[in-house]
Structures are given as C-alpha cells and as structure tokens.
Amino acid sequence: MSLTLTTLTDQDKNTLRTAAYGAVSLMAAADAAGKPHKTATQGTIALTSATGQIGHILAAKTPLTNLKGTTTAALAEHVLPALTTAMQLLQRHSPAEAANFHATVTTAVQAAAHAHHTQPGPTLTTMARNITDALDAA
C-alpha cells in the first residue's frame, strides 16, 4: 500500500509531526547550556527540507500543542514513544516512507547535534542515541 496524505488520519499526521519536531525539541533541551535556539533551528531546517509524503506532512502549518513539558524528562516521555509509534504506523502503510521518515529525523538530529560546528558533547550524543533507539524500536 502506498502512503498518501489521505491514507493517514489527522491523528496519524499529528503523531508524525509530534515525533519529528519533538526529536528536535529534545535535542534543543539537551543543549540547554549551549545555544539551544541554534540547535533547534538547524534541526528544524532539516525537517522542513524533507521530501516525499513525509515532507508534505512535516511542512503542514498545524500547531503542535502537545509538545509542552516542564522538564526534558517530561518531553521525552511523550516524544520517544511517539517516534516508535510513528515508525510502526509508517511501516504498516509504506515501508519506503518509513525509511524516509527515519532518514529525515536522523538527519535533523545530526544537524542539531552539529549546530555549533564542533563535536557534540555527551548530553547531545546521549539524546541522539535515545532518539535513534526509539526510531529503531519499531
């Protein structure tokens, strides 16, 4: 089955956007002592550069009201399961778009991790690994 914008429900699309933009938010939170705005910007640019059906879904101008958390842990409790759920959803609908989503989020995480043009520190490295693990858990 091929993935089309009409194949997915609004809830499905929201899950995909929450997972992707949540991953970037987690990277920014992990860079709180550095320049989190720069980290978030680089990650977001990578997400908005996505292609395929995933690119259309991530480019939607729909507000994400469920990316609120008073701590990094609270945000992670919401985003990491959303990443796994998003991958499972996409694997059911389109393995190609699942691979596209995985590559897109991974690229965004790498862009965020290297936003300062230096090697990422242990906090960013650990968060990137947590995000990758959640993607791969599907």
Phi, psi and omega per residue, in radians:
M1 nan 2.320 3.113
S2 -1.595 2.616 -3.119
L3 -1.500 2.263 2.997
T4 -2.269 2.852 -3.138
L5 -1.057 -0.497 -3.128
T6 -1.476 -0.260 3.126
T7 -1.204 -0.592 -3.070
L8 -1.652 2.512 3.066
T9 -1.348 2.919 3.063
D10 -1.059 -0.639 3.099
Q11 -1.097 -0.744 3.106
D12 -1.052 -0.826 -3.138
K13 -1.097 -0.676 3.101
N14 -1.122 -0.686 3.094
T15 -1.077 -0.746 3.128
L16 -1.107 -0.793 3.138
R17 -1.167 -0.716 3.112
T18 -1.065 -0.768 -3.131
A19 -1.101 -0.866 -3.068
A20 -1.171 -0.926 -3.121
Y21 -1.245 -0.478 3.046
G22 -1.144 -0.647 3.099
A23 -1.075 -0.744 3.103
V24 -1.152 -0.685 3.104
S25 -1.092 -0.692 3.096
L26 -1.114 -0.683 3.114
M27 -1.137 -0.712 3.105
A28 -1.125 -0.703 3.113
A29 -1.120 -0.633 3.128
A30 -1.233 -0.303 3.128
D31 -1.824 0.472 -3.058
A32 -1.007 -0.556 -3.131
A33 -1.448 -0.189 -3.136
G34 -1.754 -2.082 3.108
K35 -2.210 1.401 -3.058
P36 -1.059 -0.532 3.121
H37 -1.122 -0.656 3.115
K38 -1.215 -0.691 3.094
T39 -1.075 -0.822 3.140
A40 -1.127 -0.703 -3.135
T41 -1.085 -0.832 -3.126
Q42 -1.116 -0.715 3.099
G43 -1.137 -0.722 -3.136
T44 -1.176 -0.674 3.079
I45 -1.036 -0.729 3.114
A46 -1.094 -0.725 3.136
L47 -1.154 -0.714 -3.108
T48 -1.316 -0.131 3.066
S49 -1.626 0.056 -3.113
A50 -1.112 2.636 3.126
T51 -2.034 -3.130 3.129
G52 1.220 -2.926 -3.138
Q53 -1.101 -0.596 3.096
I54 -1.062 -0.712 3.106
G55 -1.039 -0.724 3.105
H56 -1.132 -0.742 -3.119
I57 -1.151 -0.768 -3.117
L58 -1.244 -0.415 -3.131
A59 -1.436 -0.170 -3.119
A60 -1.023 2.461 -3.114
K61 -1.586 0.891 -3.134
T62 -1.774 2.217 3.141
P63 -1.158 2.477 3.090
L64 -1.818 1.695 -3.077
T65 -1.462 -0.198 -3.060
N66 -1.710 0.314 3.079
L67 -1.801 0.719 3.118
K68 -1.837 2.433 3.083
G69 -2.862 2.424 -3.117
T70 -1.464 -0.224 3.099
T71 -2.407 2.839 3.068
T72 -1.090 -0.671 3.135
A73 -1.076 -0.736 3.130
A74 -1.132 -0.703 3.100
L75 -1.138 -0.770 -3.138
A76 -1.092 -0.643 3.131
E77 -1.101 -0.411 3.127
H78 -1.644 -0.765 -2.997
V79 -1.356 -0.775 -3.074
L80 -1.047 -0.796 3.050
P81 -1.125 -0.569 3.108
A82 -1.124 -0.604 3.090
L83 -1.112 -0.791 3.116
T84 -1.127 -0.780 3.119
T85 -1.067 -0.734 3.135
A86 -1.072 -0.760 3.125
M87 -1.130 -0.725 3.123
Q88 -1.101 -0.763 3.123
L89 -1.046 -0.838 -3.114
L90 -1.193 -0.642 3.114
Q91 -1.091 -0.588 3.089
R92 -1.214 -0.648 -3.052
H93 -1.572 -0.739 -3.064
S94 -2.829 1.811 3.099
P95 -0.989 -0.584 3.127
A96 -1.148 -0.740 3.113
E97 -1.273 -0.480 3.028
A98 -1.111 -0.765 3.099
A99 -1.126 -0.677 3.098
N100 -1.095 -0.798 3.126
F101 -1.078 -0.807 3.134
H102 -1.010 -0.851 -3.135
A103 -1.121 -0.683 -3.137
T104 -1.126 -0.845 -3.137
V105 -1.152 -0.715 3.120
T106 -1.076 -0.743 3.105
T107 -1.105 -0.728 3.121
A108 -1.100 -0.720 3.128
V109 -1.139 -0.743 3.109
Q110 -1.138 -0.727 3.103
A111 -1.079 -0.745 3.116
A112 -1.134 -0.721 -3.107
A113 -1.151 -0.531 -3.097
H114 -1.851 0.387 -3.102
A115 -1.071 -0.451 -3.096
H116 -1.668 0.109 3.127
H117 1.037 0.530 3.039
T118 -2.327 3.016 3.054
Q119 -1.176 2.361 3.125
P120 -1.157 2.580 3.109
G121 -1.328 3.118 -3.079
P122 -1.116 -0.539 -3.140
T123 -1.186 -0.825 3.101
L124 -1.152 -0.678 3.133
T125 -1.099 -0.740 3.133
T126 -1.168 -0.731 3.128
M127 -1.136 -0.729 3.095
A128 -1.042 -0.703 3.113
R129 -1.150 -0.706 3.098
N130 -1.073 -0.712 3.127
I131 -1.160 -0.799 3.119
T132 -1.088 -0.718 3.108
D133 -1.067 -0.695 3.127
A134 -1.170 -0.680 3.073
L135 -1.106 -0.734 -3.076
D136 -1.373 -0.187 -3.104
A137 -1.279 -0.246 -3.095
A138 -1.219 nan nan
